[in-house]
Amino acid sequence: MKLSRLFVFAAAVAFAVTPALKADSIVLGGGCFWCLDAAYKLLPGVTHVTCGYAGGTVANPSYEEVCTGETGHAEVVKIDYDPALVSLARVLTYFWDVHNPVQIGGQGHDMGPQYRSIILYASPAQKDNAEKSRALAQKRYEQPITTEIVPLKDFWPAEEYHQDYFKKNPTRAYCALVIRPKVDHLKLLLQEEKSQVPSTK
């Protein structure tokens, strides 16, 4: 009994002195959240992606309600990342590669305000980074970037069947025809970037 108590005490002390993994998060929207979910899971340093809704006025909205375009919400993803492995600037730079920020009214054939391009910041630092990133990205486009940069009020996680949708349903038509080409393109971009990093050996 004494040994058991000693073990529990030692485990508690070890847990207390072990530093928690540091993680930051930001909420982004750029079309169907299934696409952004799959895209950001490719980026090294991203630890978790959650599909959800934000930017509107309806509390705890359902997918069906958001699809009406009347809730004010956009389909978004909450991206958790380890700042020791990937910077916020890099997370935002990647954002301009995973969707078309100059399209008005949606993304591809997904049209409606719920598919708008949007960055929802949770701090002044995130707002500053978002505005700087958008200004740099604008140099790549002749048309004006339509991406909104607004404060995050609430993030509502989407229904469970939306989470990790591409991985669960790779053969569904939307996944095969829309998400798969995007994922394959982003994989190539990431491989090219990695090959351009000077070796430290």
N, C-alpha and C positions, 0 to 999 in steps of 0.2 A: 504493500500500500504506500509506504514511504517512497519507494522507488518510482512508483507511478506518479505520485504528486510532484516529485522532483523533475520527472520528465516533462510533465505539463508546464511546470514553472519555467523550465529551460526553454521550452518551445515558445512560451509566451514572451519571454525576454528576447529571443531571437527574432520573433515577429516584430516586436516593438522597435528594435534597432535596425531592422532591414529597411532601407529606404524604398518607398513606393516608386513604381515606374512612373516617370514624368510623362504626361500626355497633355496635349493641347487639342482643341477642336475648332472647326469652322464649318458653317453651313452654306452650301452652294447649290444653285439650281441652274440647269442648262438643258431643258428638254425632259424627256422621260427619265425618271429616276433609276429605272433599271439600267440604263446606259451609263450614267455617272457612277452607279454602284460598281458595275463591272470594270469601268475604266480606272477608278481610283484604287481598286484592289490590286492593280498592277504596279502602282507607284511605291518604290521602296521607302520604308519609313512610315507608311500608313498602317495603323494597327487595327482599325475597325471602321466600317462604313455602315451607316444606318439610313435607310430610306424613310422619308417622312414628308411633312407638310409645314410650310412656314410662309410668312409674309401677308397673311390675311387676317380676318377678324372673327372667324367662327372657331369656337373652342372645340378641341378634340374632333376634328372633321373626319368623315369617312371618305374613302376613295371615290364613292359614287357622288358625294357632295362636291368634292374638289373637281371632279370631271365636268360638272355643270359650268364651271368657270365663274360662278357667282359667289364663292367664299372669299375671294381675294388671295387665297393661298396658291403657292407654286409647289410643284413636285420638287423636292430638294433632297440632298444627302447631307448628313452630319458626318464629317470626316474627322476621326480621331487619329492623331499622328504623334510620333515621338520627335520632338524638336532637336534631339541629339542626333537624329538620323536624317531628318528632312526639315528644311526651313519653311516657314509660312510663305515666304516669297516663292519658293519652288512649288509649293502646293497651288499657289495662285497662278504661276506661270503655266503649269500643267493644265489648269482650267481652260485656258484659251485654245489648247490643242484638242480638248475632248468634246467641244461643241462649236457651233457657228455663232459667235457673239454679235454679228451684224444682222442676223435675220430678225425680222420684225414679226411679232405675233406668235412665235413658237419655234420649233426645231424640226426641220425636214417636213414630213407630212403630219407631224403632231402639232396641231394648231390650237391656240387658245391661250388665255393669260396664265393658266396653270403650267404651261411649258416655257414661260419666259426665262430669259437669262437674268440671274440675280445673285448677288453676294450679300449675305446677311451678317453683319459684324457684331461682335459681342464686347468690343472694347475700342478705345480710341486708337490703339496700336493696330488693330485689325483694320479699322477704317482707313488709316493712313497707308497701310500696306496695300489694301485693295485699290485705293485711288491711284497710287503710284504704279501698280501693276497694270491697271487699265490704261493709264496714259502711255506706258511702254508698249502695250499690246496694240494700241491704236495705230502705231507706226507701221504695223503689218497690213493694215487694211485701208482701202480708199474710202469705203463707206463708214459712217460713224458706228461705233460700238453701241449697242442698245442696252447693255448690261446695267441693271439697277444696282446701286450700292446703298443699302438701307440698314437701320438697326434691327437686330434680332430681338423680337419680343417673346415669342414662344416657338418651340419646336415640338411638333406632334409626331411621334413615330407612326409610320404606316403599318397597316395590317401585316401579320406575320408572313403571309404568302408572297408579299412583295420583297421581302428581305432575301438577298442573294439569289434573285430571280433567274439571272442568266445561268448560274451554275446549276440550279435545280432543273431548268427547262431549256437546255441547249438546242434541242431540236424543234422547239416551237417556232412558228414562222417568223415572228418579230425578232426573236433571238438570232435565228439563222440569217435573216436577211438584213437586219439593221444593226444589231449589237455585235455580232461576230466580225463583220468587216471593220467596225470601229476598233474593236479589241485587237485584231490582227495588225491594223495600222499603228496603233499606239505601242504595241510590242516592238515593232520595227523601229519606231522613233526612240524608244528607250534603249534598244540595243545599239543604235547609232550613237546616242549620247554617251553610253558607257564606253564604246570603242574609242571615243574622242578624248576621254579623260586620260591625262598623262600617267604612265605607270610610275609607281613609287619604288619599284625594285631597282 
